Structure formats: C-alpha cells, structure tokens
Amino acid sequence: MSRIAATFAALKASGKRALVTYIAAGDPDLETSAKILAGLPKAGVDIIELSMPFSDPMADGVPIQLANLRAFKAGITLKKVLAMVATFRATDGKTPLVLMGYYNPIYVYGVETFLADAKAAGVDGLIVVDLPPEEDSELCEPARRVGLNFIRLVTPTTDAQRLPAVLKSASGFLYYVSIAGITGTRSASIEPVKVAVAALRRATDLPVAIGFGVATPDQARQFAALADGVVVGSAIVNRIAGNLDPEGRAKPELVEDVLGFVGSLAAAVDG
C-alpha cells in the first residue's frame, strides 16, 4: 500500500479528514523552505504538496506566482527540489509527499530520469496540471509504472462525459478544484461543492480532497466535512510573504508563525 493510500485509510478508520498543505520549494529561500517542510508533519499536516517552481504557473494566482519568483531568486532548480525531498525523507518515512507543477521542467529534465530521481528521493505522487488524460503516455503512465501516484484535478466544469476520462488514470486521490478559476482568488460556496463531491463519490472509490477555495481554519473545517480532505495553499504562501522584511528576507519568526497557522488549520480539520 502506498503512503498516500495508507494515510487516507488510517484517517478514515479514525473518522478524521486529511489536511494537505502546499508550499513552493525554495520560498522564500532554500534554508527557510526546508525548515517549513520539515515542520509540517508535527504541525498536523497529513499530506504535503511541494511545488516544483515554474515561470508560468497558469493554474495559480498572484500569491503563488510571487512565491515561484522568490524561489527562483533564491536559486531553486528541479534538482534542488528533489534534494529537499531526499533530506526530508531521511527523517520522515511516513508522511506522503506529492510534487505539484507543470510539465515543461520535467520534460527538460528528462521524463525517465526525473521519475527515477523522484522515486529515489521519496516522492509519492505527482500533480501536473497541464497534462490532460489524452497525454497520459507522456508522464502519467510512466509514473504509475514506477510506483508514483498521479493525482488528477476535477473542476466545476468537468461534466459527466469528461469525468470517466479523468478518472481512468487517476490514483492516490482526486483533487476537487472548488472554484472555476485560479488559486488564491476567491472562496468557494459550500452547497455547489457538496453536490459535486457527492457526484464524485458515486463515480469513484478514490479519496477526494477539496482545494483552491480554502483559506481559513473555519473554511477548512467546513469543507473537510464534505470530503476526505482539504488542500490549503495560497493562505500559507501569503503567511510566508507576510513574514518577509522590506528586502524580501525571512524574518526570524517566519517559520514559527507559518507552522502555527498550519497548526490552526490542522486543529480545525480534526475538529
């Protein structure tokens, strides 16, 4: 059983939901980012979503775009992202870690080399938002052959005709995008999400996590009650940005403040 499947199974058995948190690798600098990453499990995170920074993150709003730029300024590369994962995995063999990003950096790195390196580093799954099911042979199928889950996104515009194609190659869990738009722009409404998640549950046995519209502990609690987990990203990235000095350097209290906020999300989800 994969770490992702084991985590969702254990949470389900105890009547709990998963907190999935996103950070951009290398934001605001490599050292601070590594400290945040290392502290997430103790803060209550069940699954970590670590981004592979990209210069044109089309699914992401301004907060995550700026996080990507800060990471690039700090010298992040895909090799350094994988090195961060390996360092994390050396002391944490339990917490699932998913890499999120776009296909171009993986293509340039080399698909086979990337998958081998990702697996060796301890990555559990991939979210690559710009590769539709029609392009499964590019990355999804090779990833699954080496034992990496390929997490698919389902959106409010995914209709009944499209859904089977999305589900066919999905594994790990489904990421339900609760708004028709990009990350960090607005909050989702409960009722439409409730209806959509119920429809997904009828179509698949995969766990469902809700993201793109969850920013506060109260929202995390409400949306967690509808699904198997929630994903929080932009709110954490904004917390990082709010702890930078005028020169863009991390303030001494940044890591503690960010992990404290994550802890409040975890408490809300558990509640």
Contacts in CASP RR format, 6 or more apart in sequence:
PFRMAT RR
TARGET T0000
AUTHOR 0000-0000-0000
METHOD contacts of the structure
MODEL  1
MSRIAATFAALKASGKRALVTYIAAGDPDLETSAKILAGLPKAGVDIIEL
SMPFSDPMADGVPIQLANLRAFKAGITLKKVLAMVATFRATDGKTPLVLM
GYYNPIYVYGVETFLADAKAAGVDGLIVVDLPPEEDSELCEPARRVGLNF
IRLVTPTTDAQRLPAVLKSASGFLYYVSIAGITGTRSASIEPVKVAVAAL
RRATDLPVAIGFGVATPDQARQFAALADGVVVGSAIVNRIAGNLDPEGRA
KPELVEDVLGFVGSLAAAVDG
1 9 0 8 1.000
2 96 0 8 1.000
2 124 0 8 1.000
2 147 0 8 1.000
2 149 0 8 1.000
2 172 0 8 1.000
3 93 0 8 1.000
3 94 0 8 1.000
3 95 0 8 1.000
3 96 0 8 1.000
3 124 0 8 1.000
4 47 0 8 1.000
4 96 0 8 1.000
4 98 0 8 1.000
4 124 0 8 1.000
4 125 0 8 1.000
4 149 0 8 1.000
4 172 0 8 1.000
4 173 0 8 1.000
5 172 0 8 1.000
7 18 0 8 1.000
7 46 0 8 1.000
7 47 0 8 1.000
7 95 0 8 1.000
7 96 0 8 1.000
8 18 0 8 1.000
8 172 0 8 1.000
8 173 0 8 1.000
8 207 0 8 1.000
8 228 0 8 1.000
11 17 0 8 1.000
11 18 0 8 1.000
11 46 0 8 1.000
11 228 0 8 1.000
12 207 0 8 1.000
12 228 0 8 1.000
16 269 0 8 1.000
16 270 0 8 1.000
17 224 0 8 1.000
17 225 0 8 1.000
17 227 0 8 1.000
17 228 0 8 1.000
17 229 0 8 1.000
17 230 0 8 1.000
17 269 0 8 1.000
17 270 0 8 1.000
18 46 0 8 1.000
18 47 0 8 1.000
18 207 0 8 1.000
18 209 0 8 1.000
18 228 0 8 1.000
18 229 0 8 1.000
18 230 0 8 1.000
18 269 0 8 1.000
19 44 0 8 1.000
19 45 0 8 1.000
19 46 0 8 1.000
19 47 0 8 1.000
19 220 0 8 1.000
19 224 0 8 1.000
19 229 0 8 1.000
19 230 0 8 1.000
19 232 0 8 1.000
19 262 0 8 1.000
19 265 0 8 1.000
19 266 0 8 1.000
19 269 0 8 1.000
20 45 0 8 1.000
20 46 0 8 1.000
20 47 0 8 1.000
20 48 0 8 1.000
20 49 0 8 1.000
20 98 0 8 1.000
20 209 0 8 1.000
20 229 0 8 1.000
20 230 0 8 1.000
20 231 0 8 1.000
20 232 0 8 1.000
21 40 0 8 1.000
21 45 0 8 1.000
21 47 0 8 1.000
21 48 0 8 1.000
21 49 0 8 1.000
21 231 0 8 1.000
21 232 0 8 1.000
21 233 0 8 1.000
21 236 0 8 1.000
21 262 0 8 1.000
21 265 0 8 1.000
22 49 0 8 1.000
22 50 0 8 1.000
22 51 0 8 1.000
22 64 0 8 1.000
22 100 0 8 1.000
22 231 0 8 1.000
22 232 0 8 1.000
22 233 0 8 1.000
22 234 0 8 1.000
22 236 0 8 1.000
22 237 0 8 1.000
23 33 0 8 1.000
23 36 0 8 1.000
23 37 0 8 1.000
23 40 0 8 1.000
23 48 0 8 1.000
23 49 0 8 1.000
23 50 0 8 1.000
23 51 0 8 1.000
23 67 0 8 1.000
23 233 0 8 1.000
23 236 0 8 1.000
23 237 0 8 1.000
23 240 0 8 1.000
24 33 0 8 1.000
24 50 0 8 1.000
24 51 0 8 1.000
24 53 0 8 1.000
24 64 0 8 1.000
24 67 0 8 1.000
24 68 0 8 1.000
24 70 0 8 1.000
24 71 0 8 1.000
24 237 0 8 1.000
25 33 0 8 1.000
25 37 0 8 1.000
25 50 0 8 1.000
25 51 0 8 1.000
25 52 0 8 1.000
25 53 0 8 1.000
25 71 0 8 1.000
25 76 0 8 1.000
25 80 0 8 1.000
25 81 0 8 1.000
25 84 0 8 1.000
26 32 0 8 1.000
26 33 0 8 1.000
26 34 0 8 1.000
26 53 0 8 1.000
26 70 0 8 1.000
26 71 0 8 1.000
26 74 0 8 1.000
26 75 0 8 1.000
26 76 0 8 1.000
26 80 0 8 1.000
26 81 0 8 1.000
26 84 0 8 1.000
27 33 0 8 1.000
27 53 0 8 1.000
27 67 0 8 1.000
27 68 0 8 1.000
27 70 0 8 1.000
27 71 0 8 1.000
27 74 0 8 1.000
27 237 0 8 1.000
27 240 0 8 1.000
28 70 0 8 1.000
28 71 0 8 1.000
28 74 0 8 1.000
28 240 0 8 1.000
28 241 0 8 1.000
28 244 0 8 1.000
28 248 0 8 1.000
28 249 0 8 1.000
28 250 0 8 1.000
28 254 0 8 1.000
29 70 0 8 1.000
29 74 0 8 1.000
29 249 0 8 1.000
29 250 0 8 1.000
30 74 0 8 1.000
30 75 0 8 1.000
30 76 0 8 1.000
30 80 0 8 1.000
30 84 0 8 1.000
32 250 0 8 1.000
32 254 0 8 1.000
32 255 0 8 1.000
33 71 0 8 1.000
33 74 0 8 1.000
33 84 0 8 1.000
34 84 0 8 1.000
34 87 0 8 1.000
34 88 0 8 1.000
35 255 0 8 1.000
36 240 0 8 1.000
36 255 0 8 1.000
36 258 0 8 1.000
36 259 0 8 1.000
37 48 0 8 1.000
37 50 0 8 1.000
37 84 0 8 1.000
37 88 0 8 1.000
38 88 0 8 1.000
38 91 0 8 1.000
38 92 0 8 1.000
39 255 0 8 1.000
39 259 0 8 1.000
40 48 0 8 1.000
40 95 0 8 1.000
40 259 0 8 1.000
40 262 0 8 1.000
41 48 0 8 1.000
41 92 0 8 1.000
41 94 0 8 1.000
41 95 0 8 1.000
42 259 0 8 1.000
43 259 0 8 1.000
43 260 0 8 1.000
43 262 0 8 1.000
43 263 0 8 1.000
43 266 0 8 1.000
44 262 0 8 1.000
44 263 0 8 1.000
44 266 0 8 1.000
45 95 0 8 1.000
45 262 0 8 1.000
45 266 0 8 1.000
46 95 0 8 1.000
46 96 0 8 1.000
47 95 0 8 1.000
47 96 0 8 1.000
47 97 0 8 1.000
47 98 0 8 1.000
47 209 0 8 1.000
48 95 0 8 1.000
48 96 0 8 1.000
48 97 0 8 1.000
48 98 0 8 1.000
49 98 0 8 1.000
49 100 0 8 1.000
49 127 0 8 1.000
49 231 0 8 1.000
49 233 0 8 1.000
50 81 0 8 1.000
50 84 0 8 1.000
50 85 0 8 1.000
50 97 0 8 1.000
50 98 0 8 1.000
50 99 0 8 1.000
50 100 0 8 1.000
51 64 0 8 1.000
51 67 0 8 1.000
51 68 0 8 1.000
51 99 0 8 1.000
51 100 0 8 1.000
51 101 0 8 1.000
52 78 0 8 1.000
52 81 0 8 1.000
52 99 0 8 1.000
52 100 0 8 1.000
52 101 0 8 1.000
52 102 0 8 1.000
52 105 0 8 1.000
52 106 0 8 1.000
53 67 0 8 1.000
53 68 0 8 1.000
53 71 0 8 1.000
53 72 0 8 1.000
53 76 0 8 1.000
53 81 0 8 1.000
54 68 0 8 1.000
54 101 0 8 1.000
54 102 0 8 1.000
54 104 0 8 1.000
54 105 0 8 1.000
55 68 0 8 1.000
55 72 0 8 1.000
56 102 0 8 1.000
57 64 0 8 1.000
57 65 0 8 1.000
57 68 0 8 1.000
57 101 0 8 1.000
57 102 0 8 1.000
58 102 0 8 1.000
58 129 0 8 1.000
58 130 0 8 1.000
58 182 0 8 1.000
59 129 0 8 1.000
59 130 0 8 1.000
59 182 0 8 1.000
59 183 0 8 1.000
60 68 0 8 1.000
60 182 0 8 1.000
60 183 0 8 1.000
60 184 0 8 1.000
61 182 0 8 1.000
61 183 0 8 1.000
61 184 0 8 1.000
61 185 0 8 1.000
61 234 0 8 1.000
62 184 0 8 1.000
63 183 0 8 1.000
63 184 0 8 1.000
63 234 0 8 1.000
63 237 0 8 1.000
63 238 0 8 1.000
63 241 0 8 1.000
64 183 0 8 1.000
64 184 0 8 1.000
64 233 0 8 1.000
64 234 0 8 1.000
64 237 0 8 1.000
66 237 0 8 1.000
66 241 0 8 1.000
67 237 0 8 1.000
67 240 0 8 1.000
67 241 0 8 1.000
70 248 0 8 1.000
78 105 0 8 1.000
78 106 0 8 1.000
78 109 0 8 1.000
78 114 0 8 1.000
79 117 0 8 1.000
81 99 0 8 1.000
82 117 0 8 1.000
82 118 0 8 1.000
82 121 0 8 1.000
82 123 0 8 1.000
83 121 0 8 1.000
85 97 0 8 1.000
85 99 0 8 1.000
85 118 0 8 1.000
85 121 0 8 1.000
85 122 0 8 1.000
85 123 0 8 1.000
86 120 0 8 1.000
86 121 0 8 1.000
86 122 0 8 1.000
88 97 0 8 1.000
89 97 0 8 1.000
89 121 0 8 1.000
89 122 0 8 1.000
96 124 0 8 1.000
96 125 0 8 1.000
97 122 0 8 1.000
97 123 0 8 1.000
97 124 0 8 1.000
97 125 0 8 1.000
98 123 0 8 1.000
98 124 0 8 1.000
98 125 0 8 1.000
98 126 0 8 1.000
98 127 0 8 1.000
98 149 0 8 1.000
98 151 0 8 1.000
99 118 0 8 1.000
99 123 0 8 1.000
99 125 0 8 1.000
99 126 0 8 1.000
99 127 0 8 1.000
100 126 0 8 1.000
100 127 0 8 1.000
100 128 0 8 1.000
100 129 0 8 1.000
101 127 0 8 1.000
101 128 0 8 1.000
101 129 0 8 1.000
102 128 0 8 1.000
102 129 0 8 1.000
102 130 0 8 1.000
103 128 0 8 1.000
103 130 0 8 1.000
103 131 0 8 1.000
103 138 0 8 1.000
103 139 0 8 1.000
106 114 0 8 1.000
106 128 0 8 1.000
106 139 0 8 1.000
107 138 0 8 1.000
111 138 0 8 1.000
111 139 0 8 1.000
111 142 0 8 1.000
112 142 0 8 1.000
115 142 0 8 1.000
115 143 0 8 1.000
115 146 0 8 1.000
115 148 0 8 1.000
116 146 0 8 1.000
118 126 0 8 1.000
118 148 0 8 1.000
119 146 0 8 1.000
119 147 0 8 1.000
119 148 0 8 1.000
123 148 0 8 1.000
124 148 0 8 1.000
124 149 0 8 1.000
125 143 0 8 1.000
125 148 0 8 1.000
125 149 0 8 1.000
125 150 0 8 1.000
125 151 0 8 1.000
125 172 0 8 1.000
126 139 0 8 1.000
126 143 0 8 1.000
126 148 0 8 1.000
126 149 0 8 1.000
126 150 0 8 1.000
126 151 0 8 1.000
127 151 0 8 1.000
127 153 0 8 1.000
127 175 0 8 1.000
128 139 0 8 1.000
128 150 0 8 1.000
129 153 0 8 1.000
131 138 0 8 1.000
131 139 0 8 1.000
131 140 0 8 1.000
133 140 0 8 1.000
133 152 0 8 1.000
133 165 0 8 1.000
133 166 0 8 1.000
133 168 0 8 1.000
133 169 0 8 1.000
134 165 0 8 1.000
136 169 0 8 1.000
139 150 0 8 1.000
140 150 0 8 1.000
140 169 0 8 1.000
141 169 0 8 1.000
143 149 0 8 1.000
143 150 0 8 1.000
144 150 0 8 1.000
144 169 0 8 1.000
144 171 0 8 1.000
149 171 0 8 1.000
149 172 0 8 1.000
149 173 0 8 1.000
150 169 0 8 1.000
150 170 0 8 1.000
150 171 0 8 1.000
150 172 0 8 1.000
151 170 0 8 1.000
151 171 0 8 1.000
151 172 0 8 1.000
151 173 0 8 1.000
151 174 0 8 1.000
151 175 0 8 1.000
152 166 0 8 1.000
152 167 0 8 1.000
152 169 0 8 1.000
152 170 0 8 1.000
152 174 0 8 1.000
152 175 0 8 1.000
153 166 0 8 1.000
153 174 0 8 1.000
153 175 0 8 1.000
153 176 0 8 1.000
153 177 0 8 1.000
154 163 0 8 1.000
154 166 0 8 1.000
154 174 0 8 1.000
154 175 0 8 1.000
154 176 0 8 1.000
154 177 0 8 1.000
154 196 0 8 1.000
154 200 0 8 1.000
155 176 0 8 1.000
155 177 0 8 1.000
155 180 0 8 1.000
156 177 0 8 1.000
156 178 0 8 1.000
156 179 0 8 1.000
156 180 0 8 1.000
156 192 0 8 1.000
156 196 0 8 1.000
157 180 0 8 1.000
158 166 0 8 1.000
163 203 0 8 1.000
164 203 0 8 1.000
167 174 0 8 1.000
167 203 0 8 1.000
167 204 0 8 1.000
167 206 0 8 1.000
170 204 0 8 1.000
170 206 0 8 1.000
171 206 0 8 1.000
172 206 0 8 1.000
172 207 0 8 1.000
173 206 0 8 1.000
173 207 0 8 1.000
173 208 0 8 1.000
173 209 0 8 1.000
173 228 0 8 1.000
174 200 0 8 1.000
174 204 0 8 1.000
174 206 0 8 1.000
174 207 0 8 1.000
174 208 0 8 1.000
174 209 0 8 1.000
175 209 0 8 1.000
175 211 0 8 1.000
175 231 0 8 1.000
176 193 0 8 1.000
176 196 0 8 1.000
176 197 0 8 1.000
176 200 0 8 1.000
176 208 0 8 1.000
176 209 0 8 1.000
176 210 0 8 1.000
176 211 0 8 1.000
176 227 0 8 1.000
177 211 0 8 1.000
177 212 0 8 1.000
178 188 0 8 1.000
178 193 0 8 1.000
178 196 0 8 1.000
178 210 0 8 1.000
178 211 0 8 1.000
178 212 0 8 1.000
178 213 0 8 1.000
178 214 0 8 1.000
178 223 0 8 1.000
179 185 0 8 1.000
179 186 0 8 1.000
179 187 0 8 1.000
179 188 0 8 1.000
179 212 0 8 1.000
179 213 0 8 1.000
181 212 0 8 1.000
182 212 0 8 1.000
183 212 0 8 1.000
183 213 0 8 1.000
183 233 0 8 1.000
183 234 0 8 1.000
184 212 0 8 1.000
184 213 0 8 1.000
184 215 0 8 1.000
184 233 0 8 1.000
184 234 0 8 1.000
184 235 0 8 1.000
186 213 0 8 1.000
187 213 0 8 1.000
187 214 0 8 1.000
187 215 0 8 1.000
187 219 0 8 1.000
188 210 0 8 1.000
188 211 0 8 1.000
188 212 0 8 1.000
188 213 0 8 1.000
188 214 0 8 1.000
188 223 0 8 1.000
190 222 0 8 1.000
190 223 0 8 1.000
190 226 0 8 1.000
193 210 0 8 1.000
193 223 0 8 1.000
193 226 0 8 1.000
194 226 0 8 1.000
197 208 0 8 1.000
197 210 0 8 1.000
197 226 0 8 1.000
197 227 0 8 1.000
200 208 0 8 1.000
201 208 0 8 1.000
207 227 0 8 1.000
207 228 0 8 1.000
207 229 0 8 1.000
208 227 0 8 1.000
208 228 0 8 1.000
208 229 0 8 1.000
209 227 0 8 1.000
209 228 0 8 1.000
209 229 0 8 1.000
209 230 0 8 1.000
209 231 0 8 1.000
210 223 0 8 1.000
210 224 0 8 1.000
210 226 0 8 1.000
210 227 0 8 1.000
210 229 0 8 1.000
210 230 0 8 1.000
210 231 0 8 1.000
211 223 0 8 1.000
211 230 0 8 1.000
211 231 0 8 1.000
211 232 0 8 1.000
212 231 0 8 1.000
213 219 0 8 1.000
213 223 0 8 1.000
214 220 0 8 1.000
214 223 0 8 1.000
214 230 0 8 1.000
214 231 0 8 1.000
214 232 0 8 1.000
214 235 0 8 1.000
215 232 0 8 1.000
215 234 0 8 1.000
215 235 0 8 1.000
216 235 0 8 1.000
217 264 0 8 1.000
217 265 0 8 1.000
217 267 0 8 1.000
217 268 0 8 1.000
218 268 0 8 1.000
220 230 0 8 1.000
220 232 0 8 1.000
220 265 0 8 1.000
220 268 0 8 1.000
220 269 0 8 1.000
221 268 0 8 1.000
221 269 0 8 1.000
221 271 0 8 1.000
223 229 0 8 1.000
223 230 0 8 1.000
224 230 0 8 1.000
224 268 0 8 1.000
224 269 0 8 1.000
229 269 0 8 1.000
230 269 0 8 1.000
232 265 0 8 1.000
235 261 0 8 1.000
236 258 0 8 1.000
236 261 0 8 1.000
236 262 0 8 1.000
239 257 0 8 1.000
239 258 0 8 1.000
239 261 0 8 1.000
240 254 0 8 1.000
240 258 0 8 1.000
243 250 0 8 1.000
243 251 0 8 1.000
243 253 0 8 1.000
243 254 0 8 1.000
243 257 0 8 1.000
243 258 0 8 1.000
244 250 0 8 1.000
244 251 0 8 1.000
244 254 0 8 1.000
245 251 0 8 1.000
END
